[in-house]
Amino acid sequence: MARFRWTRLRWPLFRDILAVGAVAAITSLQTNVTIALATALVASTAGTNAIAGFGTGVRLEYLLIPLIFGLGAPLVALVGTNIGAGQKQRALRIALIGGAIAFAISEIIGLIAAFWPHAWLALFSSDPAVIETGSAYLRIVGPAYGFFGLGMALYFASQGAARLFWPLISGTLRIIVAIGSGWLMLRLTGSLNWLFAALALGLIVYGVVLTTAITQGAWFRRSQ
């Protein structure tokens, strides 16, 4: 029979939990920060309908997160179990296969949205200005959704490996590239299409940098 009893809190246990959990919490905020700042840039350039169109389009990106979570949760367990058992190459192979599946699923959704944006946008609004801005976003950013799915899957896998430095770096680079270059292009051109191109580039950087770091052995350098 289980019994409750008081016990002394032990810092080593908290340290092990926070080493992954605290960094993971910051990483989870990065997508929200990117989209919030991008929304502010849209608001500074265009009107209310453009904001609504961008918000409706980017909602599809948000919906990819719980979808990839379905792959990410088992990746955490599989990668962690294999690294704990000393099967480093098998853990790496599992992570990359999971990342490839996430890339394929996200890319298919992104391409469908890019070719037929009205099918998604019309669910929320029939206003021509909203449809126009949302369609521009999905046509430009949708084809880069695969890299977002790839990066998200490898972020979950990195939790299993207890190595979250590169997911944090990749997410930070995404913010810098997407918002920094997006702001610059808006100042130079005044066109939202260039902002959307910067957002797409940020997704590509996120997925490529994280994949490159993991395939180059970033998880195992400390142990070596």
N, C-alpha and C positions, 0 to 999 in steps of 0.2 A: 504494500500500500504506500502510495506517495504521501510524504509528509512535508509540510512547510516548516522551514527553520531559517532564522536570520543568519547571514554570513557576511563576512567582510568583503567589501568591494576590492577587486584586484586590478590595478592599473595595467599590467601586461595584457589582460583580456580586452580592456577598453582600447588599448593601443592597437591591437591586432584588428579589432573591428573598425576603428576609425581610420586606420591606414587605407582601407578599401572604401568604407562607407562615406567618409567625409569627402574624399576626392570624387567618388561617384556622384555625390550630391551636386558638387560644383559642375561636373561634366553634364549632368542632366539639365542644369540651368542654361547652358551655353546655347542650345537651340532656341529657347525662349528669348534670350538676350538678343540673338541675331535677328529673329523675326520682329521683336519689338523695335529695335533700332531701324530695321528696314521699313517698318510701318511709319516711323517718324520721318524718314527720308521721303517716302511717298507723300505723306501729308504736307511736307514742306514744299513740294513741287506741284502737286495736282490737287483736285478737289475731293469732296466727300465721296463721290461715286467711284473715283479711282481707288480711294482707300478701301471701300467696300469690295471692289473687284479684286484688289490684291489680297485682302483678308479672306475672301471666298476661295481664291485659288490656292493660297498657302495653307488653307485648312486641310487640303489633301495631303500635304507633307506631314502635318500633325498626325493624320490617320495612319501613316506608315509606321509610327512608333509602336503602337500596340500590336500591329501586325508582326513587326520584326521581334517584338518581345516574345512572341510565341516560339521563335527560333532561339532567341537569346537566353531564355531561362534554362533550357537543356544544355546550351553551350557552356554556361557557367559551371554546371555540375560535371559535364563530361571533361572539360578542360582541367578543372580542379582535381578531379579524380585521377586523371592520367598523369598530371604533373606530380601529384602526391605519390603515385606509384613509380615515379622515375621514368615514365614513358613520354619524354619530352617531344620527340618527333611525332608521335601519335597525337599528342595534344595539339601540336601545331597543325597537323593535317586536318584534324577535326575542326579547328577554328577556321581554316581556309576554305574547307568544304561548306561550312555553315555560312561563311561570308559570301561565297559564290552563289549559294541558294538565295540568300537575302538580296544580293545584287540583281539576280534574274527576276525575282518577284517584283522588286521595287522598280526596276527598269521597264518591265512590261506595263506596270501601272502608269509610270511616267510617260511612256510613249503613247499609250491609249489616250491619256489626258491631253497630250500635245497634239495628237491628230484630231481628237474630237472634244475640245474643251467645253463646247456648249452643253454637252451631255451632263457634265458635272455642274457647271455654273448655273444652268437653268433650274437646278433644284432649289436654288436660293434666291434668285432674282431674274427678272426679265428686262431690267433696265439696260438699254444699249451701251451706256458708258461703263456700267459695271461689267457687262459681258466683254466689252472691248479690252479693258485693262486686265481682267482675269484671264482672258484668252492669250494675251501677250505674255503674261507671266507663265502660264502652263506650256506654251509653245517653246519658250526659251529655257525655262528651268526644268520642266518635266523630263526631258531626256537625260538630265543629270541626277535624277532620283536614285538610280542604281548605286551611285557612289555614296549616297546618304545611307541606303540600306546596308551596303558593305561596311561602312564605318560603324554603324550602330551595332551590327552583328559582332564585329571585332572588338567593340567596346565591351559588350557582354562577355565575350571570351576572355578579355583582359581582366575582368573581374575574377573569373575562375583562376587565372594565373596570378592574381594579386599583384598585377603590374599595370597601374593606371597612369603612369607618367605620360606615355605617348598618346593615349586618348585625350588627356587634358591638353597636351601641346597641339594636337590636331584640331581640337575644337577651338582653341584660341586662334590658331592660324586661319581657321574658317571665318571667325568673326573679323579678323584684321583684313583678310582679302575681300570678303563680301561687303563689309560696311565701309572699309577704308577706300577701296577702289570704286565702290558704288557711289560714295559721296563725291569723290573726285570726278567721276564721269558725269554725274549730275551737274556739278559746277561747270564743267566744260561744255556739255551738250544740252542739258536740260531735258534729256529724253529718259523716260522710265525704262525703255528697252535696254539701255546700257546698265542701269541699276540691276535689272533682272539678269543680264549677262554676268554681272559681278557676283550675284547670288549663286548662279549656276557654277561659276568658277570656284566659289568657296566650297560648294559641295564636293566638287572634283578634288580639290586640295585635301579636304577632310578625309575622303576615302583613300586616296593614293598615298598620302603621307603615312597614315596609320598602317596600311597594308605593307608598305615598304619597310617600315620600322620593325614590324612583327616578323616578316619573312627574313629580315637581316639578323634576327636573333635577339631583339630587344628584351624579350621576356627572360632570357637565360644568361645575360652578361654578368649580372650580379653574382649568380651562383657559381659561374665559371671563375 
